[in-house]
Amino acid sequence: MYALIRGTRLYFDIEGAGLVPDGPVMRERPVAFIIHGGPGGDHSGFKPVMSPLSETAQLVYFDHRGQGRSGLANPDADPALFTLDENVEDMEALRCHLGLGPIVSIGTSYGGMVAMAHAARYPHAVSRLILVVTAAHGGFIPRAIEILHERGTDEQKSLCEALWTGGFRDPEDLRHYYEVMGPLYALRHDPVAAKATQGRAIHSPEPLNRAFGPTGFLRSFDLRPELARITAPTLILSGKHDWICPPEFSREIAGLIPGSRLIELENSSHSVRVDAPDLLLHELSAFIQEA
């Protein structure tokens, strides 16, 4: 499905019923936006891992502009608009397009950055905020480079030069990147399962290059001054062994969002959906259902 908003066609998909029979009444489930990372990825990596959460909330997946099926629908999209600020405005426009009240906002990695900014700028639009393995400012990049030099193989260090310089040329470059970097992203990395997941994904190099390259917007963004504006109850999940959004950045966020709760997952790196899927779903479902 596509929403025609803000001069683009944004792809979205819905999983689970919004209204469910409950004795003599129909009970309304909360709506949760599932916000993917990257940039340059799509929502497909959340399927089917997040599907059980549809018993708790109606799930809305979407692809950021210029990425995934949103990118396929807009082959002539302006790359200058592949930015965090535009993604935030697109997300709010999609919420309004769907006629929704306050949503549960679940952002992972770069998606967490979008979710944080959206919750700070549109506090009335978010009922609960869940941030998974993310960071609030560009300092995560030099720290990730340090960790890569400590833990990475020579091949991984060499390959990441394309990430730091904005040098990915095509989707195959990105598939090769995730294939080689897989053991850093997930402690429980399974090459066969990872290949299937990456095979389903639509990779978009241009948004990633524009985010991480030498003048990329992720180098200079800083949401810390905005975080005190967030009013939604907030859950923050970090992976103890995360190399690219290491846990100190989640601890920093927790100190800046009033009343937020932080859980550090002992046996997880960046790909919590791979390393600790059952724990992830348990924490998300419990938090969404809290009174």
C-alpha positions as a Markdown table, in Angstrom:
| # | Residue | x | y | z |
|---|---|---|---|---|
| 1 | Met | 0.0 | 0.0 | 0.0 |
| 2 | Tyr | 1.1 | 3.5 | -0.7 |
| 3 | Ala | 0.4 | 6.9 | 0.9 |
| 4 | Leu | 0.8 | 9.9 | -1.3 |
| 5 | Ile | 2.3 | 12.4 | 1.1 |
| 6 | Arg | 4.7 | 15.3 | 1.0 |
| 7 | Gly | 5.4 | 14.9 | -2.7 |
| 8 | Thr | 6.3 | 11.3 | -2.5 |
| 9 | Arg | 4.8 | 7.8 | -2.4 |
| 10 | Leu | 5.5 | 6.1 | 0.9 |
| 11 | Tyr | 5.1 | 2.3 | 1.1 |
| 12 | Phe | 3.5 | 0.9 | 4.2 |
| 13 | Asp | 2.1 | -2.4 | 5.3 |
| 14 | Ile | -0.1 | -3.4 | 8.2 |
| 15 | Glu | -0.1 | -6.5 | 10.3 |
| 16 | Gly | -2.8 | -7.5 | 12.8 |
| 17 | Ala | -6.3 | -6.3 | 13.5 |
| 18 | Gly | -6.9 | -2.9 | 15.1 |
| 19 | Leu | -10.3 | -4.0 | 16.5 |
| 20 | Val | -10.7 | -7.5 | 18.1 |
| 21 | Pro | -13.7 | -9.2 | 19.6 |
| 22 | Asp | -13.6 | -9.2 | 23.4 |
| 23 | Gly | -16.8 | -10.7 | 24.8 |
| 24 | Pro | -19.7 | -8.4 | 24.0 |
| 25 | Val | -17.5 | -5.6 | 22.8 |
| 26 | Met | -14.9 | -4.8 | 20.2 |
| 27 | Arg | -11.6 | -3.9 | 21.8 |
| 28 | Glu | -9.2 | -1.5 | 20.1 |
| 29 | Arg | -5.5 | -2.4 | 20.0 |
| 30 | Pro | -2.8 | 0.3 | 20.0 |
| 31 | Val | -1.1 | 1.1 | 16.7 |
| 32 | Ala | 2.7 | 0.7 | 16.6 |
| 33 | Phe | 4.9 | 2.1 | 13.9 |
| 34 | Ile | 7.9 | -0.1 | 13.2 |
| 35 | Ile | 10.7 | 2.2 | 12.0 |
| 36 | His | 13.5 | 0.6 | 10.1 |
| 37 | Gly | 17.2 | 1.4 | 10.2 |
| 38 | Gly | 19.9 | 2.0 | 7.7 |
| 39 | Pro | 19.5 | 4.4 | 6.1 |
| 40 | Gly | 19.4 | 2.5 | 2.9 |
| 41 | Gly | 17.4 | -0.5 | 4.2 |
| 42 | Asp | 13.8 | -1.4 | 4.3 |
| 43 | His | 11.2 | -2.8 | 6.7 |
| 44 | Ser | 11.6 | -6.4 | 5.5 |
| 45 | Gly | 14.1 | -7.4 | 8.2 |
| 46 | Phe | 11.4 | -7.1 | 10.9 |
| 47 | Lys | 9.3 | -9.8 | 9.2 |
| 48 | Pro | 8.5 | -12.4 | 10.6 |
| 49 | Val | 10.4 | -11.7 | 13.9 |
| 50 | Met | 8.0 | -8.9 | 14.9 |
| 51 | Ser | 4.8 | -10.8 | 13.8 |
| 52 | Pro | 4.0 | -12.1 | 17.3 |
| 53 | Leu | 3.8 | -8.5 | 18.5 |
| 54 | Ser | 0.6 | -8.1 | 16.4 |
| 55 | Glu | -1.2 | -9.9 | 19.1 |
| 56 | Thr | -0.5 | -6.9 | 21.3 |
| 57 | Ala | -0.7 | -4.0 | 18.8 |
| 58 | Gln | -1.6 | -3.4 | 15.2 |
| 59 | Leu | 1.8 | -3.0 | 13.4 |
| 60 | Val | 2.5 | -0.5 | 10.7 |
| 61 | Tyr | 5.7 | -1.1 | 8.7 |
| 62 | Phe | 6.9 | 1.5 | 6.3 |
| 63 | Asp | 9.9 | 2.3 | 4.1 |
| 64 | His | 11.6 | 5.7 | 4.4 |
| 65 | Arg | 11.5 | 7.9 | 1.3 |
| 66 | Gly | 14.0 | 6.9 | -1.4 |
| 67 | Gln | 14.4 | 3.4 | 0.3 |
| 68 | Gly | 12.9 | 0.0 | -0.1 |
| 69 | Arg | 9.5 | 0.0 | -1.9 |
| 70 | Ser | 9.2 | 3.7 | -1.3 |
| 71 | Gly | 12.3 | 4.1 | -3.4 |
| 72 | Leu | 11.0 | 1.8 | -6.2 |
| 73 | Ala | 7.8 | 3.9 | -6.3 |
| 74 | Asn | 9.8 | 7.1 | -6.6 |
| 75 | Pro | 12.8 | 6.4 | -8.9 |
| 76 | Asp | 13.3 | 10.1 | -9.5 |
| 77 | Ala | 13.1 | 11.2 | -5.8 |
| 78 | Asp | 15.4 | 14.1 | -4.9 |
| 79 | Pro | 18.4 | 12.7 | -2.9 |
| 80 | Ala | 18.7 | 16.0 | -1.1 |
| 81 | Leu | 15.6 | 15.0 | 0.8 |
| 82 | Phe | 17.0 | 11.7 | 2.1 |
| 83 | Thr | 17.6 | 13.2 | 5.6 |
| 84 | Leu | 16.6 | 12.6 | 9.2 |
| 85 | Asp | 14.4 | 15.7 | 9.3 |
| 86 | Glu | 12.5 | 14.7 | 6.1 |
| 87 | Asn | 12.0 | 11.2 | 7.5 |
| 88 | Val | 10.5 | 12.6 | 10.7 |
| 89 | Glu | 8.1 | 14.8 | 8.7 |
| 90 | Asp | 7.2 | 11.8 | 6.5 |
| 91 | Met | 6.4 | 9.7 | 9.6 |
| 92 | Glu | 4.2 | 12.3 | 11.0 |
| 93 | Ala | 2.4 | 12.8 | 7.7 |
| 94 | Leu | 1.8 | 9.0 | 7.5 |
| 95 | Arg | 0.3 | 9.0 | 10.9 |
| 96 | Cys | -2.1 | 11.8 | 9.9 |
| 97 | His | -2.8 | 10.2 | 6.5 |
| 98 | Leu | -3.9 | 7.0 | 8.4 |
| 99 | Gly | -6.2 | 9.0 | 10.7 |
| 100 | Leu | -4.4 | 7.8 | 13.8 |
| 101 | Gly | -4.2 | 9.3 | 17.3 |
| 102 | Pro | -1.1 | 8.8 | 19.4 |
| 103 | Ile | 1.0 | 5.8 | 18.3 |
| 104 | Val | 3.4 | 3.5 | 19.9 |
| 105 | Ser | 6.7 | 4.3 | 18.2 |
| 106 | Ile | 9.3 | 1.6 | 17.9 |
| 107 | Gly | 12.6 | 2.7 | 16.3 |
| 108 | Thr | 15.6 | 0.5 | 15.7 |
| 109 | Ser | 19.1 | 1.9 | 15.0 |
| 110 | Tyr | 18.7 | 4.8 | 12.5 |
| 111 | Gly | 14.9 | 4.2 | 13.0 |
| 112 | Gly | 15.5 | 5.0 | 16.7 |
| 113 | Met | 17.0 | 8.4 | 15.7 |
| 114 | Val | 13.9 | 9.1 | 13.6 |
| 115 | Ala | 11.6 | 8.0 | 16.4 |
| 116 | Met | 13.4 | 10.1 | 19.0 |
| 117 | Ala | 13.2 | 13.2 | 16.9 |
| 118 | His | 9.6 | 12.6 | 16.0 |
| 119 | Ala | 8.6 | 12.1 | 19.7 |
| 120 | Ala | 10.5 | 15.3 | 20.6 |
| 121 | Arg | 8.9 | 17.4 | 17.9 |
| 122 | Tyr | 5.4 | 15.9 | 18.0 |
| 123 | Pro | 5.0 | 14.8 | 21.6 |
| 124 | His | 1.2 | 14.7 | 21.3 |
| 125 | Ala | 1.6 | 12.1 | 18.5 |
| 126 | Val | 3.3 | 9.4 | 20.6 |
| 127 | Ser | 1.8 | 7.3 | 23.4 |
| 128 | Arg | 4.8 | 5.2 | 24.0 |
| 129 | Leu | 8.4 | 5.4 | 22.7 |
| 130 | Ile | 10.7 | 2.4 | 22.3 |
| 131 | Leu | 14.3 | 2.9 | 21.2 |
| 132 | Val | 16.3 | -0.1 | 20.2 |
| 133 | Val | 20.2 | 0.1 | 19.8 |
| 134 | Thr | 20.4 | 3.7 | 18.8 |
| 135 | Ala | 22.2 | 7.0 | 19.4 |
| 136 | Ala | 21.2 | 10.6 | 19.8 |
| 137 | His | 24.2 | 12.3 | 18.0 |
| 138 | Gly | 26.9 | 11.8 | 15.5 |
| 139 | Gly | 29.5 | 10.8 | 18.1 |
| 140 | Phe | 28.5 | 7.2 | 17.6 |
| 141 | Ile | 30.4 | 7.1 | 14.3 |
| 142 | Pro | 34.0 | 7.8 | 15.6 |
| 143 | Arg | 33.3 | 5.5 | 18.6 |
| 144 | Ala | 32.2 | 2.8 | 16.1 |
| 145 | Ile | 35.4 | 3.3 | 14.2 |
| 146 | Glu | 37.4 | 2.7 | 17.4 |
| 147 | Ile | 35.5 | -0.4 | 18.2 |
| 148 | Leu | 35.9 | -1.7 | 14.7 |
| 149 | His | 39.7 | -1.4 | 15.0 |
| 150 | Glu | 39.6 | -3.2 | 18.3 |
| 151 | Arg | 37.3 | -6.1 | 17.2 |
| 152 | Gly | 37.2 | -6.2 | 13.5 |
| 153 | Thr | 39.1 | -8.4 | 11.0 |
| 154 | Asp | 41.3 | -6.9 | 8.4 |
| 155 | Glu | 38.6 | -7.6 | 5.8 |
| 156 | Gln | 35.9 | -5.9 | 7.9 |
| 157 | Lys | 38.1 | -2.8 | 8.5 |
| 158 | Ser | 38.8 | -2.5 | 4.8 |
| 159 | Leu | 35.2 | -3.0 | 3.8 |
| 160 | Cys | 34.0 | -0.3 | 6.3 |
| 161 | Glu | 36.0 | 2.3 | 4.4 |
| 162 | Ala | 33.0 | 2.4 | 1.9 |
| 163 | Leu | 30.7 | 3.2 | 4.9 |
| 164 | Trp | 32.8 | 6.0 | 6.3 |
| 165 | Thr | 33.5 | 7.5 | 2.9 |
| 166 | Gly | 30.1 | 7.1 | 1.3 |
| 167 | Gly | 31.5 | 4.8 | -1.3 |
| 168 | Phe | 28.8 | 2.2 | -1.8 |
| 169 | Arg | 28.1 | 1.9 | -5.6 |
| 170 | Asp | 25.2 | -0.4 | -5.9 |
| 171 | Pro | 22.9 | -2.9 | -3.9 |
| 172 | Glu | 25.4 | -5.7 | -4.4 |
| 173 | Asp | 28.0 | -3.6 | -2.5 |
| 174 | Leu | 25.7 | -3.4 | 0.4 |
| 175 | Arg | 24.8 | -7.1 | 0.3 |
| 176 | His | 28.5 | -7.9 | 0.4 |
| 177 | Tyr | 29.0 | -5.5 | 3.3 |
| 178 | Tyr | 26.3 | -7.1 | 5.5 |
| 179 | Glu | 27.7 | -10.6 | 4.6 |
| 180 | Val | 31.2 | -9.8 | 5.8 |
| 181 | Met | 30.1 | -7.6 | 8.8 |
| 182 | Gly | 27.4 | -10.1 | 10.0 |
| 183 | Pro | 29.5 | -11.5 | 12.9 |
| 184 | Leu | 30.0 | -8.0 | 14.3 |
| 185 | Tyr | 26.3 | -7.1 | 14.0 |
| 186 | Ala | 25.1 | -10.3 | 15.7 |
| 187 | Leu | 26.7 | -12.7 | 18.2 |
| 188 | Arg | 24.5 | -15.5 | 16.9 |
| 189 | His | 25.2 | -14.7 | 13.3 |
| 190 | Asp | 24.0 | -17.5 | 11.0 |
| 191 | Pro | 25.4 | -17.0 | 7.5 |
| 192 | Val | 22.6 | -19.0 | 5.8 |
| 193 | Ala | 19.8 | -17.3 | 7.7 |
| 194 | Ala | 21.4 | -13.9 | 7.2 |
| 195 | Lys | 21.8 | -14.5 | 3.4 |
| 196 | Ala | 18.0 | -15.2 | 3.2 |
| 197 | Thr | 17.2 | -12.1 | 5.2 |
| 198 | Gln | 19.4 | -9.9 | 3.1 |
| 199 | Gly | 18.1 | -11.5 | -0.1 |
| 200 | Arg | 14.6 | -10.3 | 0.8 |
| 201 | Ala | 15.8 | -6.8 | 1.5 |
| 202 | Ile | 15.9 | -3.9 | -1.0 |
| 203 | His | 19.2 | -2.1 | -0.6 |
| 204 | Ser | 19.5 | 1.6 | -1.5 |
| 205 | Pro | 23.1 | 2.9 | -1.4 |
| 206 | Glu | 22.4 | 6.6 | -2.0 |
| 207 | Pro | 20.6 | 7.3 | 1.3 |
| 208 | Leu | 23.3 | 5.4 | 3.2 |
| 209 | Asn | 26.1 | 7.3 | 1.5 |
| 210 | Arg | 24.4 | 10.6 | 2.2 |
| 211 | Ala | 24.1 | 9.7 | 5.9 |
| 212 | Phe | 27.5 | 8.2 | 6.7 |
| 213 | Gly | 29.8 | 9.9 | 4.2 |
| 214 | Pro | 32.3 | 12.6 | 5.2 |
| 215 | Thr | 29.7 | 15.4 | 4.9 |
| 216 | Gly | 26.8 | 13.1 | 5.8 |
| 217 | Phe | 24.0 | 14.3 | 8.1 |
| 218 | Leu | 24.7 | 11.6 | 10.6 |
| 219 | Arg | 28.1 | 13.1 | 11.2 |
| 220 | Ser | 26.7 | 16.3 | 12.6 |
| 221 | Phe | 23.2 | 15.6 | 13.9 |
| 222 | Asp | 22.5 | 16.1 | 17.6 |
| 223 | Leu | 19.1 | 15.4 | 19.2 |
| 224 | Arg | 20.3 | 15.8 | 22.8 |
| 225 | Pro | 18.9 | 19.4 | 23.2 |
| 226 | Glu | 15.5 | 18.1 | 22.1 |
| 227 | Leu | 15.1 | 15.0 | 24.2 |
| 228 | Ala | 13.7 | 16.7 | 27.3 |
| 229 | Arg | 10.6 | 17.6 | 25.2 |
| 230 | Ile | 9.7 | 13.9 | 25.0 |
| 231 | Thr | 6.6 | 13.2 | 27.2 |
| 232 | Ala | 5.8 | 9.6 | 26.2 |
| 233 | Pro | 6.8 | 6.8 | 28.5 |
| 234 | Thr | 10.1 | 5.6 | 27.0 |
| 235 | Leu | 11.8 | 2.2 | 27.0 |
| 236 | Ile | 15.4 | 2.0 | 25.7 |
| 237 | Leu | 17.1 | -1.3 | 24.8 |
| 238 | Ser | 20.8 | -1.6 | 24.1 |
| 239 | Gly | 23.1 | -4.5 | 23.2 |
| 240 | Lys | 26.1 | -4.9 | 25.5 |
| 241 | His | 28.3 | -6.0 | 22.5 |
| 242 | Asp | 26.9 | -3.5 | 20.0 |
| 243 | Trp | 29.7 | -2.2 | 17.8 |
| 244 | Ile | 28.0 | 0.6 | 15.9 |
| 245 | Cys | 25.6 | 2.0 | 18.5 |
| 246 | Pro | 27.4 | 0.9 | 21.6 |
| 247 | Pro | 25.5 | 0.9 | 25.0 |
| 248 | Glu | 27.0 | 4.1 | 26.3 |
| 249 | Phe | 24.9 | 6.0 | 23.8 |
| 250 | Ser | 21.7 | 4.4 | 25.1 |
| 251 | Arg | 22.8 | 5.3 | 28.7 |
| 252 | Glu | 23.2 | 8.8 | 27.5 |
| 253 | Ile | 19.7 | 8.9 | 26.0 |
| 254 | Ala | 18.2 | 7.4 | 29.2 |
| 255 | Gly | 19.8 | 10.3 | 31.2 |
| 256 | Leu | 18.2 | 12.9 | 28.9 |
| 257 | Ile | 14.6 | 11.6 | 28.5 |
| 258 | Pro | 12.7 | 12.2 | 31.7 |
| 259 | Gly | 11.5 | 9.0 | 33.4 |
| 260 | Ser | 12.8 | 6.7 | 30.7 |
| 261 | Arg | 13.7 | 3.0 | 31.4 |
| 262 | Leu | 16.9 | 1.4 | 30.1 |
| 263 | Ile | 17.5 | -2.3 | 29.7 |
| 264 | Glu | 21.0 | -3.5 | 28.5 |
| 265 | Leu | 20.8 | -6.9 | 26.9 |
| 266 | Glu | 23.8 | -8.9 | 28.1 |
| 267 | Asn | 24.0 | -11.4 | 25.2 |
| 268 | Ser | 23.3 | -9.1 | 22.2 |
| 269 | Ser | 25.1 | -7.0 | 19.7 |
| 270 | His | 23.4 | -4.6 | 17.3 |
| 271 | Ser | 21.0 | -7.1 | 15.8 |
| 272 | Val | 18.8 | -7.7 | 18.8 |
| 273 | Arg | 16.3 | -9.5 | 16.5 |
| 274 | Val | 18.9 | -12.1 | 15.8 |
| 275 | Asp | 20.6 | -12.3 | 19.2 |
| 276 | Ala | 17.6 | -12.0 | 21.6 |
| 277 | Pro | 14.3 | -12.2 | 19.7 |
| 278 | Asp | 12.2 | -13.7 | 22.5 |
| 279 | Leu | 13.5 | -11.2 | 25.1 |
| 280 | Leu | 12.9 | -8.4 | 22.7 |
| 281 | Leu | 9.3 | -9.4 | 22.0 |
| 282 | His | 8.7 | -9.9 | 25.7 |
| 283 | Glu | 10.0 | -6.5 | 26.7 |
| 284 | Leu | 8.1 | -4.7 | 23.9 |
| 285 | Ser | 4.8 | -6.5 | 24.6 |
| 286 | Ala | 5.0 | -5.9 | 28.3 |
| 287 | Phe | 5.9 | -2.2 | 27.9 |
| 288 | Ile | 3.1 | -1.6 | 25.4 |
| 289 | Gln | 0.5 | -3.2 | 27.7 |
| 290 | Glu | 1.6 | -1.4 | 30.9 |
| 291 | Ala | -1.2 | 0.6 | 32.6 |
